[in-house]
Amino acid sequence: MAEFILVPGAWLGAWAWDDVARELRAAGHGAHPLTLSGLADKQGVPAGQATHVRDIVQEADRLGLPEVVLVGHSYAGIPVGQAAALLGDRLAHVVFVDSNVPVDGESFASCWWQGQAAFEAVLAENDGWWPPPGAAGVDGQGLGSEQMARFTGGATPHPGETLTGPAELTRPLGDLSATYVKCLLDGDEPMDDVAEALKSESWRLVEMDTGHWPMFSQPRELARILHASVRG
């Protein structure tokens, strides 16, 4: 069975993976949700983009496992993709869940759909933080009222320096053994950078008929996909 390091996206902590982790453990896997620096129970810890990459690599070191599966949701696909390239033979597989992927020299902000200047203006207006969305910001993403309340109640501001720092790739993404999970309520097609990576024979695309936060809306189905990703 596999050992999964589960990395949440913007605003979230390890707690966001509770339901998925429970399903994975019931199937016999190891599940290790990780809070990135500056978020949730690690608020107050200084963090930049390189910090989040280091968080993931250090968690793999701490666990001392011969092989791990990295799972990155949303923003976390950027540090997860970089960390995956650094783990060498310890990486069994990587799963990107409706996520960004790292582009060498580019940041989350530089790839923002409204442009980098617009995104950095939001950070400037909030003292260098990306504020979490309210209920209106997650509407239409397949979340029930309880799931929405759980999300908005647990989300914390995201440290802006992690979003503006450039990614550094030491290995082409196409060389990784990877699964990309596309959540269809958040758009029918993967982003251009993802579509390019999916041209690799070692990448596989899986679609979910749900919104951007499947760990809340469809945790059992997401756990099934993670299980299948390592079963071939």
C-alpha positions as CSV (number, residue, x, y, z in Angstrom):
1,M,0.0,0.0,0.0
2,A,1.0,3.6,-0.6
3,E,2.1,6.4,1.7
4,F,0.4,9.7,0.8
5,I,1.6,13.2,1.8
6,L,-1.5,15.4,1.4
7,V,-0.9,19.1,0.8
8,P,-3.8,21.5,0.9
9,G,-4.2,24.5,-1.3
10,A,-4.5,28.2,-0.4
11,W,-6.0,29.2,2.9
12,L,-6.3,25.6,4.2
13,G,-4.4,23.4,6.7
14,A,-4.0,19.7,7.2
15,W,-7.5,19.5,8.6
16,A,-8.9,19.9,5.1
17,W,-7.9,16.3,4.3
18,D,-9.5,14.7,7.3
19,D,-12.2,12.9,5.3
20,V,-9.9,11.8,2.5
21,A,-7.3,10.6,5.0
22,R,-9.9,8.5,6.8
23,E,-10.9,6.8,3.5
24,L,-7.3,6.1,2.5
25,R,-6.4,4.6,5.9
26,A,-9.5,2.4,5.7
27,A,-8.2,1.1,2.4
28,G,-4.8,0.3,4.1
29,H,-2.8,3.3,3.0
30,G,-0.8,5.7,5.0
31,A,-2.1,9.2,4.9
32,H,-0.1,12.2,6.2
33,P,-1.9,15.6,5.8
34,L,0.5,18.5,6.0
35,T,-0.1,22.1,7.0
36,L,2.2,24.5,5.1
37,S,4.0,27.3,7.0
38,G,2.0,30.4,7.6
39,L,-1.4,28.8,7.5
40,A,-3.9,27.2,9.9
41,D,-2.1,25.8,12.9
42,K,1.2,27.2,11.6
43,Q,0.0,30.8,11.4
44,G,2.8,33.2,12.3
45,V,5.5,31.1,10.8
46,P,7.3,33.2,8.1
47,A,6.9,31.7,4.6
48,G,8.0,32.2,1.0
49,Q,7.6,29.9,-2.0
50,A,10.9,28.1,-1.1
51,T,9.6,27.6,2.4
52,H,6.6,25.6,1.2
53,V,8.8,23.4,-1.0
54,R,11.1,22.8,2.0
55,D,8.0,22.0,4.2
56,I,7.1,19.1,1.9
57,V,10.6,17.7,1.5
58,Q,11.2,17.9,5.2
59,E,7.9,16.0,5.8
60,A,9.1,13.3,3.5
61,D,12.4,13.2,5.4
62,R,10.7,13.2,8.8
63,L,8.5,10.2,7.8
64,G,11.5,8.3,6.7
65,L,9.6,6.3,4.1
66,P,11.3,4.7,1.1
67,E,8.6,5.9,-1.2
68,V,5.9,8.5,-1.0
69,V,3.0,9.8,-3.1
70,L,2.7,13.6,-3.1
71,V,-0.7,15.1,-3.5
72,G,-1.1,18.8,-4.1
73,H,-4.4,20.7,-4.3
74,S,-4.9,24.0,-6.1
75,Y,-2.0,26.4,-5.2
76,A,-0.1,23.6,-3.5
77,G,0.5,22.0,-6.9
78,I,3.3,24.6,-7.3
79,P,5.4,23.6,-4.3
80,V,4.4,19.9,-4.7
81,G,5.7,19.9,-8.3
82,Q,9.0,21.4,-7.2
83,A,9.4,19.0,-4.2
84,A,8.6,16.0,-6.4
85,A,11.6,16.9,-8.5
86,L,13.8,16.9,-5.4
87,L,12.7,13.6,-3.9
88,G,14.4,11.4,-6.5
89,D,13.8,7.7,-6.0
90,R,11.7,8.4,-3.0
91,L,8.9,9.7,-5.2
92,A,6.5,7.0,-6.2
93,H,3.9,9.2,-7.8
94,V,2.5,12.7,-7.7
95,V,-1.2,13.7,-7.9
96,F,-2.3,17.3,-8.8
97,V,-5.8,17.9,-7.6
98,D,-7.4,20.7,-9.8
99,S,-4.1,22.5,-9.2
100,N,-1.6,24.9,-10.6
101,V,1.7,23.4,-11.7
102,P,5.1,25.0,-11.3
103,V,6.6,26.9,-14.3
104,D,10.3,27.6,-13.9
105,G,10.8,31.3,-13.1
106,E,7.1,31.9,-12.8
107,S,4.9,32.4,-9.7
108,F,1.3,31.8,-8.8
109,A,0.8,35.6,-9.2
110,S,2.4,35.8,-12.6
111,C,0.0,33.2,-13.9
112,W,-3.1,34.7,-12.4
113,W,-6.0,34.8,-14.9
114,Q,-6.5,38.6,-14.3
115,G,-2.8,39.4,-14.6
116,Q,0.0,39.7,-12.0
117,A,-0.7,43.4,-11.3
118,A,-4.3,42.7,-10.4
119,F,-3.3,39.9,-8.0
120,E,-0.6,41.9,-6.4
121,A,-3.0,44.8,-5.9
122,V,-5.2,42.4,-3.8
123,L,-2.2,41.5,-1.7
124,A,-1.2,45.2,-1.2
125,E,-4.8,46.0,0.0
126,N,-4.5,43.2,2.6
127,D,-1.1,43.9,4.1
128,G,0.6,41.2,2.0
129,W,-2.0,38.5,2.6
130,W,-4.5,36.8,0.3
131,P,-7.8,36.8,2.2
132,P,-9.9,33.7,2.0
133,P,-13.2,33.9,0.1
134,G,-16.5,34.1,1.9
135,A,-19.5,31.9,1.1
136,A,-20.1,33.7,-2.2
137,G,-16.6,32.9,-3.3
138,V,-17.1,29.2,-3.1
139,D,-20.7,29.1,-4.4
140,G,-21.3,26.9,-7.4
141,Q,-18.5,24.5,-6.5
142,G,-20.6,21.6,-5.3
143,L,-20.4,22.3,-1.6
144,G,-23.4,21.8,0.7
145,S,-24.2,24.3,3.5
146,E,-22.2,22.3,6.1
147,Q,-19.2,21.8,3.8
148,M,-19.3,25.5,2.9
149,A,-19.4,26.5,6.6
150,R,-16.5,24.1,7.4
151,F,-14.4,25.7,4.6
152,T,-15.1,29.3,5.5
153,G,-14.8,28.6,9.2
154,G,-11.4,27.0,8.9
155,A,-9.8,29.1,6.1
156,T,-7.0,31.5,7.1
157,P,-5.3,34.3,5.1
158,H,-2.6,33.0,2.8
159,P,1.0,34.5,3.0
160,G,1.5,36.6,-0.1
161,E,5.3,35.9,-0.5
162,T,4.5,32.3,-1.2
163,L,2.3,33.4,-4.1
164,T,4.8,35.9,-5.7
165,G,8.0,33.9,-5.4
166,P,9.2,32.2,-8.6
167,A,9.3,28.4,-8.9
168,E,12.6,26.6,-9.5
169,L,12.3,23.3,-11.3
170,T,15.3,20.9,-11.1
171,R,13.5,18.3,-13.3
172,P,11.0,18.7,-16.2
173,L,7.5,18.0,-15.0
174,G,6.9,15.7,-17.9
175,D,9.5,13.3,-16.4
176,L,7.3,12.7,-13.3
177,S,4.9,9.9,-12.9
178,A,1.7,12.0,-12.4
179,T,-2.1,12.0,-12.3
180,Y,-4.0,15.3,-12.8
181,V,-7.5,15.5,-11.4
182,K,-9.7,18.0,-13.2
183,C,-12.8,19.2,-11.3
184,L,-15.3,20.0,-14.0
185,L,-17.4,22.5,-12.1
186,D,-14.3,24.7,-12.0
187,G,-13.9,24.6,-15.8
188,D,-14.0,22.0,-18.5
189,E,-10.4,22.2,-19.6
190,P,-7.0,22.1,-17.7
191,M,-4.9,25.3,-17.8
192,D,-2.4,25.7,-20.6
193,D,0.6,24.7,-18.5
194,V,-1.3,21.6,-17.3
195,A,-2.3,20.7,-20.8
196,E,1.3,20.9,-21.9
197,A,2.4,18.6,-19.1
198,L,-0.4,16.1,-20.0
199,K,1.3,15.5,-23.3
200,S,3.8,13.4,-21.4
201,E,3.2,9.6,-21.6
202,S,3.8,9.4,-17.8
203,W,0.9,11.8,-17.0
204,R,-2.8,10.7,-16.8
205,L,-5.9,12.9,-16.7
206,V,-8.9,12.0,-14.5
207,E,-12.1,14.1,-14.3
208,M,-14.4,14.6,-11.4
209,D,-17.9,15.9,-11.7
210,T,-17.6,18.3,-8.8
211,G,-16.1,21.7,-7.8
212,H,-12.7,22.9,-6.9
213,W,-12.6,21.5,-3.3
214,P,-13.3,17.7,-3.8
215,M,-11.8,16.9,-0.4
216,F,-15.0,18.4,1.0
217,S,-17.6,17.8,-1.7
218,Q,-16.6,14.2,-2.8
219,P,-13.9,12.9,-0.3
220,R,-14.7,9.2,-0.9
221,E,-14.5,9.5,-4.7
222,L,-11.2,11.5,-4.4
223,A,-9.8,8.8,-2.1
224,R,-10.8,6.2,-4.7
225,I,-8.9,8.1,-7.4
226,L,-5.8,8.4,-5.2
227,H,-6.0,4.7,-4.5
228,A,-6.3,4.0,-8.3
229,S,-3.5,6.3,-9.1
230,V,-1.0,4.0,-7.4
231,R,-2.6,0.7,-8.4
232,G,-2.0,1.3,-12.2
